[in-house]
């Protein structure tokens, strides 16, 4: 009977031990491997985020180029408008001059008409007096030009009549010259205005086309920003799933007897210890790239560098302030899964192993700081 009881007690103890080991193995496996499907989605989202960021940068450059081009067009348009204003002022002055010349031409024409009338009367009087019989020819002239063509008769007129005809001839020539000059200047101004009008219209067309392209680029940029925000929100949601998942099953990671949990589940080898000639202020735990890294105790993330691969030599890293006042650092990560201000629990993933910063291979640099000084992490693990 006593042997039977001992056997049953031993059997129960063995069952409990196996059960405990299975639970521990399952939990460590979960923390080590994470949710591969979610991890894959996050990786895809991060790749997509990089693509979207690159496309956004290209769009911004295109938009800035279009804005600069538009500014150049506006500058040219303003210059043409200034030229147009100058030309319009010239046109106004020319119109005033033309009006003045026209008044002068009307006056000359009136004098010519009066002198022509006096000349006609004079010729009739001479003819009636019978002084110059050949003047009968003048009585049949059709116009002033016809009169001047009878040049051989001019010599037979009195000096006064000859001077009068010369004056009329000069006046007529003056009127014709001024007409030609004014018409030439007017045509020159009108041609210049036509050229400027064509340039302004061409610039307006280019400006409209440029504005359409710029507006389309702005629309695409707005849509892209929405995609980036949605992508980031989805990534954060998946990260929270990872953060919260292990935390719900990480009770075995909590500190016991002042000890912290091991930061790399399933990887116990240390490639570089504390101190030594290197004055190493932590320990290095090697492993494959992407190996999950977990928080060693409950705390709050105070720093999380995921933007600078150098990161003061740490590369991508996470710094956690624990409830007991100590700090732990997880450095050279390939990816950061924590953000400043976030509350983490022991065993919760904070990143993946990598070789960023001052590193020669994939490993985790784990350090512990007490009262502002780095101490040997093995004292707490």
C-alpha positions in Angstrom: 0.0 0.0 0.0 2.8 2.4 0.9 4.6 1.6 -2.3 1.5 2.2 -4.2 1.1 5.6 -2.7 4.7 6.5 -3.4 4.2 5.3 -7.0 1.1 7.5 -7.4 2.8 10.5 -5.8 5.7 10.1 -8.2 3.4 9.7 -11.1 1.5 12.9 -10.3 4.7 14.8 -9.8 6.0 13.6 -13.1 2.7 14.7 -14.8 2.9 18.1 -13.2 6.5 18.5 -14.3 5.7 17.5 -17.9 2.7 19.8 -17.9 4.8 22.7 -16.5 7.5 22.1 -19.1 4.9 22.0 -21.9 3.4 25.3 -20.8 6.8 26.9 -20.4 7.9 25.6 -23.8 4.7 26.9 -25.5 5.1 30.3 -23.9 8.7 30.7 -24.7 8.0 29.5 -28.2 5.3 32.1 -28.6 7.6 34.8 -27.4 10.5 33.6 -29.6 8.6 33.0 -32.7 5.7 35.5 -32.3 2.9 35.4 -34.8 4.7 34.7 -38.1 1.6 35.7 -40.0 1.4 39.1 -38.2 5.1 39.5 -38.5 5.0 38.9 -42.2 2.1 41.4 -42.6 4.1 44.0 -40.6 7.2 43.4 -42.8 5.0 43.8 -45.9 3.5 47.0 -44.5 6.9 48.4 -43.7 8.1 47.7 -47.3 4.9 49.3 -48.6 5.5 52.3 -46.3 9.0 52.7 -47.8 7.6 52.6 -51.3 4.9 55.1 -50.4 7.5 57.4 -48.7 9.6 57.2 -51.9 6.7 58.0 -54.1 5.6 60.8 -51.8 9.1 62.3 -52.0 9.0 62.1 -55.8 5.6 63.8 -55.8 6.9 66.6 -53.5 9.8 67.2 -55.9 7.4 67.3 -58.9 5.0 69.6 -57.0 7.9 71.9 -56.1 9.1 71.9 -59.7 5.7 72.8 -60.9 5.4 75.6 -58.3 8.8 77.0 -59.4 7.7 76.7 -63.0 4.5 78.5 -62.3 6.4 81.3 -60.4 8.6 81.6 -63.5 5.6 81.8 -65.8 4.0 84.5 -63.5 7.2 86.4 -63.6 7.3 86.4 -67.4 3.6 87.2 -67.5 4.1 90.2 -65.2 7.0 91.3 -67.4 4.9 91.1 -70.5 2.1 92.9 -68.7 4.5 95.7 -67.9 5.6 95.8 -71.6 1.9 95.8 -72.6 1.2 98.8 -70.3 4.2 100.7 -71.8 2.9 99.8 -75.3 -0.6 100.9 -74.4 0.8 104.2 -73.1 2.7 104.6 -76.4 -0.5 103.8 -78.3 -2.4 106.5 -76.4 0.3 109.1 -77.0 0.4 108.1 -80.7 -3.3 108.4 -81.0 -3.1 111.9 -79.5 -0.3 112.7 -82.0 -2.3 111.3 -84.8 -5.3 113.4 -83.8 -3.1 116.5 -83.7 -1.6 115.7 -87.0 -5.0 115.0 -88.5 -6.1 118.4 -87.3 -3.0 119.9 -88.9 -3.6 118.0 -92.1 -7.2 119.2 -92.2 -5.9 122.8 -91.8 -3.4 122.3 -94.6 -6.1 120.8 -96.8 -8.4 123.7 -96.1 -5.6 126.2 -97.1 -4.9 124.2 -100.2 -8.6 124.3 -101.1 -8.7 128.0 -100.5 -5.5 128.6 -102.5 -6.8 126.4 -105.3 -9.9 128.5 -105.4 -8.0 131.7 -105.5 -5.7 130.3 -108.2 -8.7 129.4 -110.3 -10.1 132.8 -110.0 -6.7 134.3 -110.8 -6.4 132.2 -114.0 -9.8 133.1 -115.2 -9.1 136.8 -114.7 -5.8 136.5 -116.7 -7.6 134.6 -119.4 -10.4 137.2 -119.7 -7.8 140.0 -119.9 -6.2 138.2 -122.8 -2.7 138.4 -121.4 -1.9 134.7 -121.8 -4.0 133.0 -124.5 -2.5 129.5 -123.7 -4.2 129.6 -120.3 -7.3 128.2 -121.9 -5.6 124.9 -121.3 -6.1 125.4 -117.5 -9.8 125.8 -117.8 -10.2 122.1 -118.7 -8.0 120.6 -115.9 -9.7 117.8 -113.9 -7.9 118.1 -110.6 -4.8 119.6 -109.0 -2.5 116.9 -110.2 -3.6 117.4 -113.7 -2.9 121.1 -113.3 0.7 120.5 -112.0 1.3 118.2 -115.0 1.0 121.2 -117.3 4.4 122.3 -116.2 5.2 124.1 -119.4 2.5 126.5 -118.7 3.7 127.4 -115.2 6.5 129.5 -116.7 3.9 131.8 -118.3 2.2 132.6 -115.1 3.2 135.5 -112.9 5.7 135.0 -110.1 2.9 135.1 -107.6 1.0 132.4 -109.3 4.0 130.3 -109.7 4.9 130.6 -106.0 1.4 129.7 -105.1 1.5 126.6 -107.1 4.8 125.6 -105.6 3.4 126.1 -102.1 0.4 124.0 -102.9 2.7 121.3 -104.2 4.9 121.3 -101.1 1.9 121.2 -98.8 0.5 118.2 -100.7 3.9 116.4 -100.4 4.1 117.3 -96.7 0.6 115.8 -96.0 1.5 112.6 -97.9 4.7 112.2 -95.9 3.1 112.8 -92.6 0.4 110.3 -93.4 2.9 107.7 -94.4 5.0 108.3 -91.2 1.9 108.1 -88.9 0.6 105.0 -90.5 4.0 103.4 -90.2 4.3 104.2 -86.5 0.8 103.1 -85.9 1.4 99.7 -87.6 4.6 99.2 -85.7 2.8 99.7 -82.4 -0.1 97.5 -83.5 2.3 94.7 -84.6 4.2 94.9 -81.3 0.9 94.7 -79.4 -0.2 91.7 -81.5 3.1 89.9 -80.6 2.7 90.6 -76.9 -1.0 89.5 -77.0 0.2 86.2 -78.6 2.9 85.8 -75.9 0.4 86.5 -73.1 -2.1 84.0 -74.5 0.6 81.4 -74.9 1.8 81.9 -71.3 -1.8 81.8 -70.0 -2.3 78.4 -71.8 1.0 77.1 -70.3 -0.1 78.4 -66.9 -3.5 76.6 -67.1 -1.8 73.4 -68.2 0.8 73.7 -65.4 -1.9 74.4 -62.8 -3.9 71.4 -63.9 -0.8 69.1 -63.6 0.0 70.7 -60.2 -3.5 70.2 -58.9 -3.4 66.6 -60.0 -0.1 66.1 -58.2 -1.6 67.7 -55.1 -4.6 65.4 -55.4 -2.3 62.3 -55.7 -0.2 63.6 -52.8 -3.3 63.9 -50.6 -4.4 60.4 -51.6 -0.9 59.1 -50.9 -0.8 60.7 -47.4 -4.1 59.0 -46.7 -2.6 55.7 -47.8 0.5 56.3 -45.6 -1.7 57.1 -42.6 -3.9 54.0 -43.1 -0.8 51.9 -43.7 0.8 53.2 -40.5 -2.4 52.7 -38.5 -2.6 49.1 -39.7 1.1 48.5 -38.8 0.5 50.0 -35.4 -2.5 47.8 -34.9 -0.5 44.7 -35.8 2.3 45.7 -33.6 -0.1 46.2 -30.7 -1.4 42.7 -31.4 2.2 41.5 -31.0 2.8 43.7 -28.0 -0.4 42.6 -26.2 -0.4 39.0 -27.3 2.8 37.8 -25.5 2.0 40.1 -22.6 -1.2 38.2 -21.8 0.8 35.0 -21.6 4.0 36.3 -20.1 3.5 35.8 -16.4 6.5 33.4 -16.3 8.7 36.3 -17.4 8.0 38.5 -14.4 10.9 39.1 -12.0 11.5 36.5 -9.4 13.8 37.0 -6.5 15.1 40.2 -8.1 16.0 38.5 -11.4 15.1 39.8 -14.9 13.9 37.6 -17.7 16.4 36.6 -20.4 16.1 39.1 -23.4 16.5 36.6 -26.2 14.3 33.5 -25.5 16.0 30.3 -26.7 19.4 32.0 -27.2 21.6 31.6 -24.1 25.1 32.0 -25.7 27.1 35.1 -24.9 29.6 36.2 -27.5 31.0 39.1 -25.5 30.7 39.5 -21.8 30.8 42.4 -19.4 33.9 44.6 -18.9 37.3 43.3 -20.0 39.8 45.2 -22.0 37.0 46.5 -24.2 35.3 47.9 -21.1 32.2 46.4 -22.5 29.2 48.0 -20.7 26.8 45.1 -21.4 26.7 41.6 -22.9 26.3 40.5 -26.5 23.9 37.7 -27.3 24.3 36.4 -30.9 21.6 34.9 -33.1 20.0 35.0 -36.6 18.7 38.3 -38.0 15.1 38.8 -37.0 15.3 36.8 -33.8 12.6 38.3 -31.4 13.9 40.5 -28.5 11.7 40.8 -25.4 11.6 43.2 -22.4 13.2 41.7 -19.4 10.8 43.3 -16.9 7.8 45.6 -16.7 8.4 49.2 -17.5 7.9 52.2 -19.8 9.8 52.8 -23.1 11.7 56.1 -22.7 13.6 55.9 -26.1 13.0 54.0 -29.3 15.2 54.8 -32.2 13.9 53.4 -35.5 15.0 56.2 -37.9 18.8 56.4 -37.6 20.6 53.1 -38.4 23.7 54.5 -36.6 21.8 55.7 -33.5 24.8 56.9 -31.5 26.5 53.6 -32.3 23.6 51.6 -30.9 21.8 51.5 -34.2 18.1 50.8 -33.8 17.6 50.5 -30.1 15.0 50.5 -27.3 15.6 51.9 -23.8 13.2 50.9 -21.0 12.7 52.4 -17.6 11.6 49.7 -15.2 9.4 50.0 -12.2 12.3 49.4 -9.8 14.2 52.4 -11.3 16.7 50.5 -13.4 17.0 50.9 -17.1 17.7 48.3 -19.8 18.9 48.8 -23.4 18.3 46.5 -26.4 20.7 47.6 -29.1 21.7 46.9 -32.8 18.1 45.8 -33.6 17.0 45.3 -37.2 13.5 46.5 -36.3 11.9 48.4 -33.5 8.5 47.3 -32.2 8.1 49.8 -29.4 7.4 53.5 -29.2 8.3 56.1 -26.5 5.8 56.3 -23.7 4.5 52.8 -24.3 4.0 50.5 -21.3 5.6 47.1 -21.8 5.5 43.9 -19.7 8.2 41.3 -19.1 8.4 39.0 -22.2 6.7 41.5 -24.5 8.5 41.9 -27.9 10.3 45.2 -28.3 12.2 44.4 -31.6 14.1 42.0 -33.7 17.8 41.2 -33.6 20.0 42.8 -36.2 23.4 44.5 -36.8 22.7 48.2 -37.1 25.0 50.8 -35.6 28.5 49.9 -34.5 28.2 46.2 -35.0 30.1 43.5 -36.9 27.3 40.8 -36.9 23.8 40.0 -35.9 23.5 40.1 -32.1 21.8 41.9 -29.2 23.7 44.2 -27.0 21.9 44.1 -23.7 22.8 46.6 -20.9 21.5 47.4 -17.5 21.9 50.9 -15.9 21.5 51.6 -12.2 21.6 55.2 -10.9 23.0 56.4 -14.2 25.8 53.9 -14.4 26.1 50.7 -16.5 26.4 47.6 -14.4 27.0 43.9 -15.2 23.7 42.6 -16.6 24.4 39.1 -15.3 23.9 40.3 -11.8 20.1 40.7 -12.6 19.5 37.8 -15.1 
